[in-house]
Amino acid sequence: MPVWLSEQEYAVLRAACAQMMPSDQGAPGADEAGVADYIDIFLGAFSFDPPRIWAGGPTSGRHGGVAGFANFHRLSRLDELAWRTRIEGSQGMPEREFNGPVVGLQERYREGLAALGQDFAEVDGGEQRRRLRTDEDFCALLWEHCCEGMYGPPEYGGNRDGVGWASISYEGDVQPRGYSDTEVSQP
């Protein structure tokens, strides 16, 4: 169930992410990693209390210690203003337009997904790739967020079960255990 996107937009996003990072020869892709979930949660970060912007810490609990990443930090007034402006845009609000009007990520995704077409998830892969190439700016934004969702900490909604990390032989954050001298000295 999408957090911020409509079900139709989510279906288009999921198909677009799968084109950007397809599953290949047993290696996980965007679908397995929940990349569309990561993007949807990020766009709807202010649907949560506290907002899903900064995971807590100091440790994730994956290798000992407390699972602090599961608890998100409250934002200061200034941080909230900055993140709302980035995600939601300035929306004509003077406090968000101190540097001029800002088109937020939510609007960029709404427009980009709409331009791909409501039938995007149903058309063949060649047509999906053709449509993705028509908007280089949206494609670059989507690629950036696909990478974050594939390889970022799972607490943000992507990299489900650490599949992105496993695919590149990265064990993820290892605090408080850390790395031994041998691990950082050997290839």
N, C-alpha and C positions, 0 to 999 in steps of 0.2 A: 504494500500500500504506500504510494508516494507521500512524502511529507509536504512538499511545496508544489510540485508539478501536478498537472491533471493526469489522469491515467493515460490519455492519448499522448500527451507530451512525454510522459515517462516511457511509453512504448517506443516512440521515435528516438528518444535519447538512448535507450538501451540498445536499439539496433545500430545507432550511429557509433556508440562506444564499441560495440562488437566489430564494426568495420575498422575502427581505429586500432584495436588490439584484439585480433581474432585468436581463438584457440588454435593451436598448431601442433600436430604430432604429439599429442598428450600433454603439451604445455598449456597451462591455464591462460585464458584471455580475460577480457573485461567482464564477461558474464559470470565466470566462476569467481572472480574477485569482488563482484558487487560494485563495480565502478559507477554505474548509474545511481546506485544508492548513495554513494559518497557525494556525487554532484548534487543530487536532490536534497540531501541533508544539509550540505553547505549552503545551497540557495535558500533553504528554510531554517537556517541557523537560529534565527530569532523566534522560531516557533517553540523553542525549548527554554526552560528556565533552570539554570543559567544557559545562555546561548552556547551553541556547539561551535565555539571558536578556538579556545585554548584548552586542551586536555590538561588535567592536573599532573601531579608528579609527587615525588621525584622519580618514582619507579613505576613500571607497568605491571609488575608482579609476574611477568613471564619467566624470569630467571631468579626468583626470590624477591623479597621485599613486599611492600604493600602495593596493591593494584590501584595506585593513585591516578593513573591515566583515565580511569573510568569516571572520575569526578571532574567536571569542567569548572574552570575558574569564572567567577563573576567579573564583568568588565567594568572598568572605571567609566565615568561619564564621557571622557574624551575618547577612550577606546571604542565605546559603543557608537559614538557619533561617527568615528572614522570607519568602522566596520559596516554600519548601516548605510553610510554613503557609498561605500564600495559595492555592497551587495544589492541594496535597494535603489541606489541612485539618489540624486539630490531632490527630485520630485518637487522642484520649485520652492523648497524650504530654505530661507535665508541662511540658517545655521549650517546647512550642507553645501551652500553655494559660495563659500568664501573665496574659492579659487575658480568660480564659474560653474555652470551646469555640468552634472555628471550623469552619464548613462550607466546604470548599475548592471551588475551581472545578471540579475533576474530578467531585466528587459532584454539584454543581449541574448540570453538563452531563449526567452519567449519568441523573439524575432527569428533567431537562427533555426530553432526547431520548426517553427511555422513555415519558414522558407524551404525546409527539406520536404515538406508535404505530409499531410495526414496519413497517406498510404506508404510512407517511407519504410515502415517495418514489414510491409507485404511485398514490396518490389524486390527483384533479384539483386544480388550483390554488385553486379556491374553498374546497374542504375543507381544504387545507393552510393557507390564510390563517385560516380559522375556528379550526383547532386552535392555531395560533400565538397567536391573541388570547386563548386561555383562561388563559394564564399570563403576566401582564404583567411579572413580575420576570425570568423566563427570557427573554422577548422583549427586554427592555431590555438584559440581559447579552449576548445574541446580537447585537443591533444594535451595541453598543459594539465587540465583537470583529470584527464584519463591517467596520465603518469602519476599524479598525486594519489588518485584513487587506487591505482594498481600497487604502488610501492610505499605508500604512507602508512602510518600506524593504524591498525584496524579499528581503534577507538573512534575514528572519524567516519566510519561507515563503509569504507572500501577495504581492499586487501583481506577479504573474508578468510578467516582461519589462517592468515599468513601465507596464502597461496602465491602472492606476488613475490614475497621474500623467498619462499622455497624455490620458486622458478629460477632465481638468480643466485641460489646457494648463499643467501644472507640470513643469518639467524635472528636478525632484528636487534632491538635494543637489548643489551645484556647487563644493564645495571640492576642490582648492586654488585653482581658477580664481576663484571668487567672482563678484560682480556688479559691473558698471561703474556709474559715477555716473549715466549715462543710463538704465540698466536700472532703477535704484531710484527715479529721478525722474520717469519717464514712466509714464502709465497702461498 
